[in-house]
């Protein structure tokens, strides 16, 4: 039993994961045996990148450097496995992207948003806790979707004027309101809409509209554990 490479949950999803386990079996290596072969001075330091490679398909630079020797294989074979893993990860990313875009289209409603002097909020923790949309989006009447162009402009103008006056031309924590955008159509990665000035007058033709990002609040880059504490939304890093 000591020669069996012990797998944990979620450690055989990638080409590199299955390859490591298969080759370790051929060589009669345990998990610790393989870790010792990866060129780390401390075996404890080797277990973390090994586990990460098995679970995520991501191979650390130092681990990759020693992988051929550790598995007693030519580098061309290792390169082929790494490329297969990269293709799989790219396909997974595309699948997640398509699913997210499909959900966005399904949930999309025309909306009005402020264009402000700052795109990064100051202080950032307020937007991280409450959500960017709460500050940047403005409610519009539901009938805008089916309204004629003239009626739509009238409804939008009233909504803009009411919002601008109520907020005195400012959106905390994003600064001064420079203009507004009526977002009317979902696209792919971007949406499309019409610009309006702060008086509610149309100011240009349809244009692409970059979607609002979300600030993340954590103790280090990429850590979003504190994001969303005060809002019922999915935690999303910017």
Buried (B, 14 or more C-beta within 10 A) or exposed (E): EEEEBEBEEEBBBBBBBBBBBEBBEEBEBBBBBBBBBBEBEEEEEBBEBBBBBBBBBBBBEBBBEBBBEBBEBEEEBBEEBBEBBBEBBEEEEEEEEEEEBEEBEEEBEBBBBBBBEEEEBEEBBBBBBBBBBEBBBBEBBEEBEEBEEEEBBEBBBEBBEEBBEEBEBBBEBBBEBEBBBBBBEBBEEEBBBBBBBBEBEBBEEEEEBEBBEBBBBBEEEEEBEBBBEEBEEEBBBB
